[in-house]
Every structure is written in structure tokens, then in C-alpha cells.
Amino acid sequence: MAGLVDAPKRTLPPPPPPRGSRFVPVDREKTCPLLLRVFTKIGGHHVNEDFAVRGKEPKDEVQIYTWKDATLREITDLVKEVAPAARRRSAKLSFAFVYPDKRGRFMVREVGKTFSYGNGRLDDNKALADLGFEIGDYLDVAIF
């Protein structure tokens, strides 16, 4: 018909990420994992000065290959495999990111807590990416 113009097709925006999440989950079959350097300590977190000299980080290191969508519950279960103190039924784990500030000095910032044996409370279901993790950050785990 004369005079009719095909209307441009509208495309819908992609669906929003799940509620409470700021990132899109990772396809673990297609995405290469990242190396997460995890430092454990009984009774409290390491202090900033423990990370001041590159190559002289604390000796209680565990290296984990994981993804940014890993939850604190997943990491708790991995830490329990290598840290006997974390296996106690009453154990509580506190997680902190260790990262360089704008002046290059390392900062330790607490980001969440879990119980050794998950009960769905605290921060079990929080993912690293939701907590502000960036590739290259370390993870400090205090075991109480």
C-alpha cells in the first residue's frame, strides 16, 4: 500500500539482574576462574602492615581458583578443607578484602561473616562481586 511506512521494530532491554544483585552470574562452564589468594588467621584479621611488603605476605596462605559469583558459603566450605579451626561446630568466620588504596598502601576491609556450619543466616549467600570484590584483591579470613 502506498503511504505506509514500516514502523521500526522495538527491541526490549535485557532483563534486570536478580534482586539484591548488581552483577550477572558467571557461566562457570565457559568462564575461566580467577586465582583468589586467601589468608587465614585464628582470633582476628591480619593488619594492614602484614601486607605492606610485596612478597612478604603472611605465610598462612591458601590459593583458591573460583569465580566472582562465588558466595561466602562456598568459600567457607573451601577454607574448612584446609583450616582445622574452621571445622569446629561453633566456629565463626569473618571475611575481609585486602586491596591497595589510592596511595598504594594495603587496606583490610571487613565484608561479611558466616558460621562454619551454614544455617542460611549472616552473609552466607553474598557473592564476592556483590561485596565489591575486584580481581587482584586478597581475601583475609579471621576464624573465631
C-alpha positions in Angstrom: 0.0 0.0 0.0 1.2 3.4 -0.8 1.9 5.8 2.0 2.5 3.1 4.7 5.9 3.1 6.3 7.2 0.1 8.2 7.5 1.1 11.8 10.9 0.4 13.2 11.0 -2.7 15.3 11.4 -2.0 19.0 13.9 -4.1 20.9 13.4 -4.8 24.5 16.2 -4.1 27.0 17.8 -7.1 28.7 16.1 -8.3 31.8 17.4 -6.8 35.1 19.8 -8.9 37.2 18.2 -10.8 40.2 17.1 -8.6 43.1 19.8 -7.7 45.5 22.5 -8.5 43.0 24.5 -5.9 41.0 26.1 -8.4 38.6 25.2 -11.1 36.1 26.0 -14.6 37.3 29.1 -16.2 35.6 28.8 -19.2 33.3 31.3 -21.4 35.1 31.5 -23.8 32.2 32.7 -21.1 29.8 34.4 -18.6 32.1 38.0 -19.1 33.3 38.2 -19.0 37.1 40.3 -16.4 38.9 43.1 -17.0 41.5 42.0 -15.9 44.9 44.7 -15.6 47.5 43.2 -16.3 50.9 45.0 -15.6 54.2 43.6 -17.2 57.3 44.2 -16.2 60.9 42.7 -17.5 64.2 41.3 -14.9 66.5 41.2 -11.9 64.2 42.1 -10.3 60.9 45.6 -9.6 59.8 46.5 -5.9 60.0 47.3 -3.6 57.1 51.1 -3.8 57.8 51.1 -7.6 57.3 50.6 -6.9 53.6 52.9 -3.8 53.3 55.8 -5.5 51.6 55.0 -7.4 48.3 56.3 -10.9 48.5 56.3 -10.9 52.3 52.6 -11.5 52.8 51.5 -13.7 55.8 52.6 -17.3 55.5 49.1 -18.8 56.2 48.0 -18.6 52.5 45.6 -20.8 50.6 45.2 -20.3 46.9 41.7 -20.9 45.5 40.5 -20.9 41.9 37.0 -19.5 41.9 34.7 -17.0 40.2 33.4 -13.6 41.1 29.9 -15.1 41.8 31.2 -17.4 44.5 29.3 -17.0 47.7 30.9 -16.7 51.2 29.3 -20.1 51.9 31.3 -21.7 49.1 34.5 -20.1 50.3 33.7 -21.1 53.9 33.5 -24.7 52.8 36.8 -24.5 50.9 38.5 -22.9 53.9 37.2 -25.7 56.2 39.1 -28.2 54.0 42.5 -26.6 54.9 42.0 -24.9 58.3 41.1 -27.4 61.1 40.0 -24.5 63.4 37.3 -23.6 60.8 35.7 -27.0 61.1 34.6 -26.6 64.8 30.9 -26.6 65.0 31.0 -23.2 66.9 33.4 -21.6 64.5 32.6 -18.2 63.0 34.4 -16.9 60.0 34.8 -13.2 59.2 35.8 -12.1 55.7 37.8 -9.0 54.7 39.1 -7.8 51.4 42.7 -6.7 51.2 43.3 -4.2 48.5 45.6 -1.2 47.8 44.3 2.3 48.5 44.9 5.3 46.2 48.4 5.7 47.7 49.3 2.1 47.2 49.1 1.0 50.8 47.1 -2.1 51.5 43.8 -1.8 53.4 41.8 -4.5 55.2 38.0 -4.0 55.0 35.6 -6.5 56.6 32.8 -7.5 54.2 30.9 -10.4 55.8 30.6 -13.2 58.3 29.5 -16.9 58.2 29.1 -19.7 60.7 31.2 -22.8 60.0 28.1 -24.9 59.5 25.7 -22.9 57.4 22.3 -22.1 58.6 21.4 -19.6 55.9 21.9 -16.6 58.2 24.5 -13.9 58.3 26.2 -13.4 54.9 26.2 -17.0 53.5 24.6 -16.1 50.2 26.5 -12.9 49.4 28.7 -13.2 46.3 32.2 -11.7 46.1 31.1 -9.4 43.3 28.1 -8.2 45.3 30.6 -7.2 48.1 32.8 -5.1 45.8 35.5 -7.7 45.1 37.9 -6.8 42.2 40.2 -9.2 40.6 43.6 -8.9 42.3 42.2 -8.3 45.8 43.2 -10.7 48.5 40.7 -12.3 51.0 41.6 -12.3 54.7 39.6 -14.8 56.8 39.5 -14.5 60.6 38.4 -17.7 62.4 36.8 -17.2 65.8 
